[in-house]
Amino acid sequence: MEVAIVKYNAGNIYSVESALRRLGVDPILTDDKETLLHADCVLFPGQGEASNAMSYLREHQLDTVIRSLRKPVLGICIGQQLLCRHSEEGDTDCLGIFDADVVRFSPTTMEEKIPAMGWNELRDLKTNLFTGLQEGDFVYFVHSFYVPLCAQTIATADYIQPYSAAIHKDNYYATQFHPEKSGRVGEKIIDNFLRLARQGINNEEG
């Protein structure tokens, strides 16, 4: 199975590459259009600033490529946010896969620090992305912006208020948290995503 990681100006991509290798997958880190289009699945991770990331994607025509993908796609952290319609970070128009806007946390007490950083519980788990997980399993977050609860929410977390820890639409999955930094739970989520991709391959062959 050919697994591609979108190469662009966002950090944390290499930790995703390492996580895949721990699962026995040798991914391709690429910004090549044809390679991304022909991969069996695509991961779109990253940490960074939304407007700079979108500028890079548009300049390299990766925005068009990502919108056109028909195989399973997993956005991670800013990858999730960029798959949405708009982000308050830099007043940025994003890819528009998900009909949701990304907003900034608004702390109401001195204890509510931004960015939200550390381990938090997952709740309200839906879809096969979370097969084998339990309500209340912990994953690792680092973020100042979030996707509000919406029709595409498939997992929730709570910091200041409940928000979308993960979302799903068609072949696009996305997590605000970092599965590659979330130990056993995160490894299971990545493995579930790869299983979804393999199921798609088997269905095409059948």
C-alpha positions as semicolon CSV with decimal commas, in nm:
position;residue;x (nm);y (nm);z (nm)
1;M;0,000;0,000;0,000
2;E;0,132;0,343;-0,096
3;V;0,096;0,599;0,183
4;A;0,179;0,964;0,111
5;I;0,238;1,255;0,349
6;V;0,176;1,605;0,214
7;K;0,504;1,798;0,220
8;Y;0,457;2,170;0,285
9;N;0,583;2,444;0,518
10;A;0,444;2,300;0,841
11;G;0,627;2,143;1,132
12;N;0,581;1,801;1,291
13;I;0,563;1,613;0,961
14;Y;0,861;1,392;1,043
15;S;0,704;1,264;1,367
16;V;0,411;1,138;1,159
17;E;0,655;0,971;0,924
18;S;0,818;0,798;1,222
19;A;0,480;0,686;1,359
20;L;0,395;0,521;1,027
21;R;0,729;0,342;1,018
22;R;0,658;0,202;1,364
23;L;0,348;0,046;1,209
24;G;0,552;-0,112;0,931
25;V;0,467;0,147;0,664
26;D;0,733;0,331;0,464
27;P;0,554;0,653;0,362
28;I;0,637;0,893;0,080
29;L;0,688;1,254;0,189
30;T;0,595;1,453;-0,121
31;D;0,449;1,767;-0,273
32;D;0,421;1,602;-0,616
33;K;0,067;1,618;-0,753
34;E;0,067;1,284;-0,932
35;T;0,218;1,099;-0,637
36;L;-0,051;1,234;-0,404
37;L;-0,329;1,155;-0,651
38;H;-0,215;0,796;-0,700
39;A;-0,138;0,712;-0,337
40;D;-0,372;0,470;-0,161
41;C;-0,414;0,717;0,126
42;V;-0,279;1,059;0,221
43;L;-0,187;1,214;0,556
44;F;-0,201;1,592;0,589
45;P;-0,033;1,679;0,921
46;G;0,143;1,986;1,051
47;Q;0,190;2,257;1,308
48;G;0,208;2,620;1,209
49;E;0,014;2,932;1,119
50;A;-0,292;2,905;0,898
51;S;-0,241;3,197;0,658
52;N;0,123;3,108;0,586
53;A;0,033;2,743;0,537
54;M;-0,250;2,825;0,296
55;S;-0,029;3,065;0,101
56;Y;0,223;2,787;0,051
57;L;-0,045;2,536;-0,051
58;R;-0,190;2,776;-0,310
59;E;0,151;2,874;-0,444
60;H;0,235;2,509;-0,505
61;Q;-0,119;2,419;-0,622
62;L;-0,150;2,170;-0,338
63;D;-0,485;2,320;-0,240
64;T;-0,637;2,196;-0,567
65;V;-0,474;1,855;-0,525
66;I;-0,602;1,805;-0,170
67;R;-0,957;1,902;-0,271
68;S;-0,949;1,653;-0,557
69;L;-0,835;1,350;-0,355
70;R;-1,078;1,057;-0,356
71;K;-0,878;0,816;-0,140
72;P;-0,876;0,832;0,243
73;V;-0,720;1,153;0,378
74;L;-0,624;1,216;0,741
75;G;-0,566;1,577;0,848
76;I;-0,380;1,628;1,176
77;C;-0,370;1,943;1,393
78;I;-0,341;2,237;1,151
79;G;-0,420;1,985;0,879
80;Q;-0,767;1,954;1,031
81;Q;-0,807;2,330;1,051
82;L;-0,695;2,387;0,693
83;L;-0,955;2,137;0,570
84;C;-1,225;2,368;0,707
85;R;-1,387;2,668;0,542
86;H;-1,221;2,957;0,726
87;S;-0,985;3,020;1,018
88;E;-0,976;3,319;1,250
89;E;-0,600;3,276;1,250
90;G;-0,488;3,540;1,003
91;D;-0,848;3,572;0,876
92;T;-0,769;3,285;0,639
93;D;-0,988;3,119;0,377
94;C;-0,903;2,751;0,389
95;L;-0,974;2,445;0,174
96;G;-1,347;2,424;0,241
97;I;-1,380;2,046;0,263
98;F;-1,565;2,080;0,594
99;D;-1,845;2,333;0,631
100;A;-1,703;2,470;0,956
101;D;-1,504;2,772;1,070
102;V;-1,198;2,755;1,295
103;V;-1,208;2,990;1,594
104;R;-0,969;3,093;1,871
105;F;-1,011;2,983;2,228
106;S;-1,141;3,264;2,451
107;P;-1,017;3,206;2,807
108;T;-1,247;3,319;3,086
109;T;-1,015;3,254;3,383
110;M;-0,644;3,285;3,460
111;E;-0,622;2,904;3,471
112;E;-0,733;2,865;3,109
113;K;-0,402;2,892;2,925
114;I;-0,356;2,926;2,550
115;P;-0,234;2,726;2,370
116;A;-0,419;2,430;2,512
117;M;-0,133;2,189;2,563
118;G;-0,129;1,838;2,703
119;W;-0,339;1,526;2,738
120;N;-0,718;1,539;2,717
121;E;-1,002;1,289;2,701
122;L;-1,185;1,182;2,386
123;R;-1,563;1,151;2,408
124;D;-1,858;1,070;2,180
125;L;-1,654;0,848;1,948
126;K;-1,802;0,768;1,606
127;T;-1,686;0,591;1,287
128;N;-1,432;0,312;1,238
129;L;-1,146;0,557;1,295
130;F;-1,193;0,483;1,666
131;T;-1,244;0,106;1,655
132;G;-1,093;-0,052;1,965
133;L;-1,087;0,272;2,165
134;Q;-1,291;0,359;2,471
135;E;-1,473;0,670;2,586
136;G;-1,230;0,870;2,796
137;D;-0,910;0,754;2,627
138;F;-0,646;1,027;2,638
139;V;-0,467;1,188;2,342
140;Y;-0,221;1,476;2,309
141;F;-0,320;1,828;2,201
142;V;-0,129;2,151;2,126
143;H;-0,349;2,425;1,979
144;S;-0,487;2,776;2,021
145;F;-0,766;2,738;1,765
146;Y;-1,039;2,476;1,736
147;V;-1,330;2,352;1,527
148;P;-1,664;2,399;1,707
149;L;-1,904;2,107;1,737
150;C;-2,073;2,048;1,401
151;A;-2,256;1,789;1,194
152;Q;-1,923;1,630;1,094
153;T;-1,794;1,589;1,452
154;I;-1,690;1,229;1,526
155;A;-1,513;1,285;1,859
156;T;-1,526;1,563;2,116
157;A;-1,291;1,708;2,374
158;D;-1,351;1,974;2,638
159;Y;-1,125;2,271;2,712
160;I;-1,301;2,595;2,805
161;Q;-1,595;2,448;2,612
162;P;-1,667;2,126;2,417
163;Y;-1,523;2,123;2,064
164;S;-1,447;1,888;1,776
165;A;-1,153;1,664;1,854
166;A;-1,210;1,489;1,520
167;I;-1,430;1,538;1,215
168;H;-1,525;1,329;0,911
169;K;-1,682;1,386;0,572
170;D;-1,674;1,138;0,284
171;N;-1,311;1,025;0,243
172;Y;-1,173;1,300;0,467
173;Y;-1,093;1,239;0,834
174;A;-0,923;1,491;1,060
175;T;-0,805;1,515;1,419
176;Q;-0,718;1,824;1,620
177;F;-0,497;1,613;1,846
178;H;-0,168;1,450;1,749
179;P;-0,216;1,073;1,715
180;E;0,156;1,036;1,639
181;K;0,229;1,175;1,989
182;S;-0,053;0,994;2,170
183;G;0,106;0,663;2,257
184;R;-0,094;0,342;2,224
185;V;-0,422;0,523;2,159
186;G;-0,279;0,736;1,880
187;E;-0,106;0,440;1,721
188;K;-0,439;0,256;1,714
189;I;-0,608;0,553;1,542
190;I;-0,340;0,568;1,272
191;D;-0,364;0,191;1,228
192;N;-0,743;0,219;1,195
193;F;-0,697;0,482;0,925
194;L;-0,460;0,253;0,736
195;R;-0,715;-0,030;0,768
196;L;-0,981;0,193;0,614
197;A;-0,746;0,256;0,322
198;R;-0,677;-0,117;0,281
199;Q;-1,051;-0,190;0,285
200;G;-1,093;0,060;0,002
201;I;-0,822;-0,113;-0,199
202;N;-0,984;-0,453;-0,142
203;N;-1,325;-0,318;-0,245
204;E;-1,180;-0,177;-0,568
205;E;-1,010;-0,507;-0,645
206;G;-1,327;-0,701;-0,565
